[in-house]
Amino acid sequence: MALKGYQIQKVKGNGCEIGLHLGCQLKGRLRAIIDHFLKAVDRAYHLDFDRMKQEASAWLEKLPEEYLVEVESLAYGSGVKLERIAQWLYSERYIAGGCTGFIICLEDAAWVGRNYDHAGPGLWRSVTIIEKEARIPVVLFGQEGALFSLTGYNSRKLWVHCNRLPAWDMPDPDEKAIPSFVFVRMALESCSHIGEIEKLLQAFPRDSGMCLFVVDGKSNTYAVYECTCKGYVKRQGGKPYIAGANHYVATPVPAGFFNGDPSSVNRLNRMESLLAAMKIENPCRDLIRVLADPEVEQNLGDSGTVYANLACPAKGLYYFACNGFPAASRAAFEEVVLI
């Protein structure tokens, strides 16, 4: 399916083949993509390039072996040095809090909405389909050339995305903890239902906090988890909707811990007030209005809502908006039909 102004990439095979094929598709372009993106991140969040160069390669070595092979093969296929690709991935650690999302149940069908806030408007126009041997096929939304993402779904109608959260139980320097964007890919490739997501949370520590949204379209069930690096709390909802931003709502936090900034609280309060008051007649139209509300989406110039999604996995409906900034209000939500 052709999406206007978007890049669609599809790779399949074992880990080595996936990285190699994706790298070959981008040979001659990936270096410029990375350089452009890192400059955008620096404008928005002020990167410490010297520190990033010192730490990125050691951090990369801690990735699960199967994903490290993919990244190494991406470097080989694209002709970009592995160290530079490591810096590209590692820069995620410098990003300030953003993103807002909800899940709402309408006529026995769960819908999920997602605003992804980051640096680099216009650099998030890619849909990547990965069919890895002995894994569940996945669709990822994000940057061109990216093997990982914080937003996606799989062929089993399982939707997963996460917002950044702060955390106080950071792993030790020598501990192998999984980045949140790798966790999302791993979950989509290995899980068919929510129970398997929880087993994964129990088995693998993360290197940051996550507000994790999960919808299983097969059973039309859903869950939102507030995750620290080593633990998680499943949020309980007494309403037909549940929303989250970049601070803990259900999780007890240590005294004096910085639990997100005022923007996160304001965005969440606004989203909840809209969902509570809204009489939804047309889910696509009305729920997009929630994402596009000026007090929900963000426009900070160099950063903000770079893409948005609306999905109803039970109905097989997945929409992507990124060809405009801020994306929820300025980009068309186009239906994605790929797997």
C-alpha positions as CSV (number, residue, x, y, z in Angstrom):
1,M,0.0,0.0,0.0
2,A,1.4,3.4,-0.9
3,L,1.1,6.1,1.7
4,K,1.5,9.7,0.5
5,G,4.9,11.1,1.5
6,Y,5.9,8.1,3.6
7,Q,8.6,5.5,3.3
8,I,7.7,1.9,3.5
9,Q,10.4,-0.7,4.0
10,K,10.0,-4.5,4.3
11,V,12.7,-6.9,5.3
12,K,12.6,-10.6,6.1
13,G,15.0,-13.4,7.0
14,N,17.3,-14.1,9.9
15,G,18.8,-11.4,12.0
16,C,21.9,-11.0,9.8
17,E,19.7,-10.8,6.7
18,I,17.3,-8.3,8.2
19,G,20.0,-5.8,9.1
20,L,21.9,-6.4,5.8
21,H,18.9,-6.0,3.6
22,L,17.7,-2.8,5.4
23,G,21.2,-1.4,5.2
24,C,21.5,-2.1,1.5
25,Q,18.2,-0.4,0.9
26,L,19.6,2.8,2.5
27,K,23.2,2.6,1.3
28,G,24.4,6.1,0.5
29,R,21.6,7.7,2.5
30,L,21.7,6.3,6.1
31,R,24.7,8.4,7.1
32,A,22.8,11.6,6.1
33,I,19.6,10.5,7.8
34,I,21.6,9.9,11.1
35,D,23.5,13.2,10.8
36,H,20.3,15.2,10.2
37,F,18.5,13.5,13.0
38,L,21.3,14.0,15.6
39,K,21.5,17.7,14.7
40,A,17.8,18.0,15.3
41,V,18.1,16.2,18.7
42,D,21.0,18.6,19.6
43,R,18.9,21.6,18.8
44,A,16.0,20.4,20.9
45,Y,17.8,18.7,23.8
46,H,21.5,19.7,23.6
47,L,23.5,16.5,23.1
48,D,26.7,15.9,24.9
49,F,28.5,14.5,21.8
50,D,31.8,13.7,23.7
51,R,30.0,11.7,26.3
52,M,27.8,10.0,23.7
53,K,30.8,8.9,21.7
54,Q,32.5,7.5,24.8
55,E,29.4,5.6,26.0
56,A,27.4,4.5,23.0
57,S,29.5,1.6,21.8
58,A,29.8,0.0,25.2
59,W,26.0,0.5,25.6
60,L,25.4,-1.2,22.2
61,E,27.3,-4.3,23.3
62,K,24.7,-4.9,26.0
63,L,21.9,-5.4,23.5
64,P,20.5,-8.9,23.3
65,E,22.7,-10.9,20.9
66,E,20.0,-11.4,18.2
67,Y,19.5,-7.6,18.0
68,L,23.1,-6.7,18.1
69,V,23.6,-8.9,15.1
70,E,21.0,-6.9,13.2
71,V,22.6,-3.6,14.1
72,E,26.0,-4.9,13.0
73,S,24.6,-6.1,9.8
74,L,22.8,-2.7,9.3
75,A,26.2,-1.0,9.6
76,Y,27.8,-3.4,7.1
77,G,25.0,-3.1,4.5
78,S,24.7,0.6,4.7
79,G,28.4,1.4,4.9
80,V,27.9,3.5,8.0
81,K,30.3,2.9,10.9
82,L,28.9,0.9,13.7
83,E,30.0,3.5,16.2
84,R,27.9,6.1,14.4
85,I,24.8,3.9,14.4
86,A,25.4,3.2,18.1
87,Q,25.3,7.0,18.8
88,W,22.1,7.3,16.8
89,L,20.4,4.7,19.0
90,Y,22.0,5.9,22.2
91,S,20.8,9.5,21.7
92,E,17.4,8.3,22.9
93,R,18.7,8.6,26.4
94,Y,18.9,12.4,26.1
95,I,15.3,12.9,25.2
96,A,13.1,14.8,27.6
97,G,9.6,13.6,28.4
98,G,6.9,13.7,25.8
99,C,4.1,11.6,24.3
100,T,0.5,11.2,25.4
101,G,-1.8,8.2,24.8
102,F,-5.2,6.6,25.6
103,I,-7.2,3.5,25.3
104,I,-11.0,3.7,25.2
105,C,-13.6,1.0,24.8
106,L,-16.4,1.9,22.4
107,E,-19.2,-0.6,21.6
108,D,-17.1,-3.5,22.7
109,A,-14.1,-2.5,20.7
110,A,-11.0,-1.0,22.2
111,W,-9.3,2.0,20.4
112,V,-5.9,3.2,21.2
113,G,-4.6,6.8,20.4
114,R,-1.0,7.8,20.5
115,N,0.9,11.1,20.1
116,Y,4.7,10.5,19.8
117,D,6.7,13.6,20.8
118,H,10.3,13.9,19.9
119,A,12.8,16.0,18.0
120,G,13.1,16.4,14.2
121,P,9.7,17.1,12.7
122,G,9.6,15.6,9.2
123,L,12.1,12.8,10.1
124,W,9.5,10.2,11.3
125,R,7.8,9.2,8.1
126,S,8.6,5.5,7.9
127,V,6.7,2.3,8.3
128,T,8.9,-0.8,8.6
129,I,7.7,-4.4,8.2
130,I,10.0,-7.0,9.7
131,E,9.4,-10.7,9.2
132,K,12.1,-12.5,11.2
133,E,12.5,-16.2,11.1
134,A,10.7,-18.0,14.0
135,R,9.2,-14.6,15.1
136,I,5.8,-12.9,14.7
137,P,5.8,-10.4,11.8
138,V,5.7,-6.8,13.0
139,V,4.9,-3.3,11.7
140,L,6.9,-0.5,13.3
141,F,6.3,3.3,13.0
142,G,9.2,5.7,13.2
143,Q,12.4,6.7,11.4
144,E,13.7,5.4,8.1
145,G,16.3,2.7,8.7
146,A,15.2,2.0,12.3
147,L,15.2,-1.6,13.5
148,F,13.4,-0.5,16.6
149,S,10.5,1.7,17.6
150,L,8.3,2.7,20.5
151,T,5.1,2.1,18.5
152,G,3.9,-0.9,16.5
153,Y,1.6,-3.9,16.1
154,N,2.0,-7.5,14.9
155,S,0.1,-10.0,12.8
156,R,-1.6,-11.4,15.9
157,K,-3.5,-8.1,16.3
158,L,-1.4,-7.1,19.3
159,W,-0.7,-3.4,19.6
160,V,2.2,-2.1,21.8
161,H,3.5,1.4,22.4
162,C,5.2,3.2,25.3
163,N,5.7,6.7,26.6
164,R,8.9,7.6,28.5
165,L,8.8,7.6,32.3
166,P,11.5,8.6,34.8
167,A,12.8,5.8,37.0
168,W,14.6,5.5,40.3
169,D,15.8,1.9,40.1
170,M,18.3,2.3,37.4
171,P,20.4,-0.8,36.5
172,D,24.0,-1.1,37.5
173,P,26.5,-0.1,34.8
174,D,27.5,-3.7,34.1
175,E,23.9,-5.0,34.1
176,K,22.3,-5.9,30.8
177,A,19.1,-3.9,30.7
178,I,17.0,-3.6,27.6
179,P,16.2,-0.1,26.1
180,S,12.4,0.5,25.9
181,F,12.4,0.7,22.1
182,V,14.0,-2.8,22.0
183,F,11.5,-4.1,24.5
184,V,8.6,-3.0,22.3
185,R,10.1,-4.8,19.3
186,M,10.8,-7.9,21.4
187,A,7.3,-7.9,22.8
188,L,5.7,-7.6,19.3
189,E,7.9,-10.4,17.9
190,S,7.3,-12.8,20.7
191,C,3.9,-12.1,22.3
192,S,0.4,-13.0,21.1
193,H,-1.5,-11.8,24.2
194,I,-1.3,-9.6,27.2
195,G,-0.2,-12.4,29.6
196,E,2.9,-12.9,27.6
197,I,3.7,-9.2,27.8
198,E,3.7,-9.5,31.6
199,K,6.0,-12.5,31.5
200,L,8.4,-10.4,29.4
201,L,8.3,-7.6,31.9
202,Q,9.1,-10.0,34.7
203,A,12.0,-11.5,32.7
204,F,13.8,-8.5,31.4
205,P,14.9,-5.3,33.2
206,R,14.8,-2.1,31.2
207,D,17.2,0.8,31.2
208,S,14.4,3.4,31.6
209,G,10.8,3.8,32.8
210,M,7.9,3.1,30.5
211,C,4.2,3.8,30.4
212,L,3.3,0.8,28.3
213,F,0.0,0.5,26.4
214,V,-1.1,-2.9,25.1
215,V,-4.3,-3.8,23.2
216,D,-5.1,-7.4,22.1
217,G,-7.5,-7.3,19.2
218,K,-8.2,-11.0,19.3
219,S,-9.8,-10.9,22.7
220,N,-10.5,-7.2,22.7
221,T,-8.6,-6.8,26.0
222,Y,-6.2,-4.0,27.0
223,A,-3.8,-2.9,29.7
224,V,-1.6,0.0,30.7
225,Y,1.5,-0.7,32.7
226,E,3.6,1.9,34.6
227,C,7.1,0.3,34.5
228,T,10.2,1.2,36.4
229,C,13.5,-0.4,35.3
230,K,12.8,-3.5,37.4
231,G,9.2,-3.5,38.3
232,Y,5.7,-2.6,37.0
233,V,2.2,-1.7,38.1
234,K,-0.8,-2.6,36.0
235,R,-3.2,0.4,36.1
236,Q,-6.7,-0.4,37.2
237,G,-9.5,1.5,35.4
238,G,-13.0,2.1,36.6
239,K,-13.9,4.1,33.5
240,P,-14.3,3.2,29.9
241,Y,-11.0,4.9,29.1
242,I,-7.5,5.0,30.5
243,A,-4.8,7.6,29.6
244,G,-1.2,8.2,30.3
245,A,1.6,10.7,29.7
246,N,5.1,10.9,31.3
247,H,4.5,10.6,35.0
248,Y,3.3,7.9,37.4
249,V,-0.3,7.8,38.4
250,A,-0.8,4.5,40.1
251,T,2.8,3.7,41.2
252,P,4.1,4.9,44.6
253,V,7.2,7.0,44.1
254,P,10.0,7.6,46.6
255,A,10.0,10.8,48.6
256,G,11.6,13.6,46.7
257,F,11.6,11.8,43.4
258,F,10.9,14.0,40.3
259,N,7.7,12.5,38.9
260,G,7.5,14.2,35.6
261,D,7.1,17.9,34.7
262,P,3.9,20.1,34.7
263,S,3.5,19.6,31.0
264,S,2.9,15.8,31.5
265,V,0.2,16.4,34.2
266,N,-1.5,19.1,32.1
267,R,-1.6,17.0,29.0
268,L,-3.0,14.0,30.8
269,N,-5.6,16.1,32.6
270,R,-6.7,17.6,29.4
271,M,-6.9,14.3,27.6
272,E,-9.0,12.7,30.4
273,S,-11.4,15.7,30.5
274,L,-11.9,15.4,26.7
275,L,-12.5,11.7,26.8
276,A,-14.9,12.0,29.8
277,A,-17.0,14.7,28.2
278,M,-17.0,13.5,24.6
279,K,-20.0,11.9,22.9
280,I,-18.4,9.8,20.3
281,E,-20.4,9.3,17.1
282,N,-17.6,8.8,14.6
283,P,-14.6,7.2,16.4
284,C,-11.9,8.1,13.8
285,R,-13.0,11.7,13.6
286,D,-13.8,12.3,17.3
287,L,-10.7,10.5,18.7
288,I,-8.4,12.3,16.3
289,R,-9.8,15.5,17.8
290,V,-8.6,14.4,21.2
291,L,-5.0,13.8,19.9
292,A,-5.1,17.1,17.9
293,D,-6.2,19.2,20.8
294,P,-3.7,22.1,21.3
295,E,-3.4,21.3,25.0
296,V,-2.6,17.6,24.3
297,E,-0.3,17.6,21.3
298,Q,3.0,19.5,21.6
299,N,4.6,22.1,19.3
300,L,7.9,23.3,20.8
301,G,9.5,24.3,17.5
302,D,12.4,21.9,17.3
303,S,10.4,19.1,19.0
304,G,6.8,18.1,19.6
305,T,4.3,15.6,18.2
306,V,6.2,14.3,15.2
307,Y,3.7,11.5,14.5
308,A,0.4,10.2,15.8
309,N,-1.5,6.9,15.6
310,L,-5.1,5.8,16.0
311,A,-5.9,2.1,16.0
312,C,-8.6,-0.4,16.7
313,P,-6.9,-3.8,16.5
314,A,-10.1,-5.8,16.9
315,K,-11.4,-4.2,13.7
316,G,-7.9,-4.4,12.0
317,L,-7.8,-0.6,11.7
318,Y,-4.4,1.2,12.0
319,Y,-3.9,4.9,11.1
320,F,-0.7,6.8,10.9
321,A,-0.2,10.6,10.7
322,C,3.2,12.2,10.3
323,N,3.3,14.2,7.1
324,G,2.9,17.5,8.9
325,F,3.8,19.2,12.2
326,P,2.5,18.9,14.8
327,A,1.3,15.7,13.4
328,A,-2.1,15.1,15.1
329,S,-3.5,18.4,13.9
330,R,-1.5,19.0,10.7
331,A,-1.1,15.6,9.1
332,A,-3.7,13.3,7.5
333,F,-4.4,10.0,9.4
334,E,-3.9,7.4,6.7
335,E,-4.9,3.8,7.0
336,V,-2.1,1.3,7.1
337,V,-2.9,-2.2,5.6
338,L,0.4,-4.1,5.5
339,I,0.1,-7.5,7.3
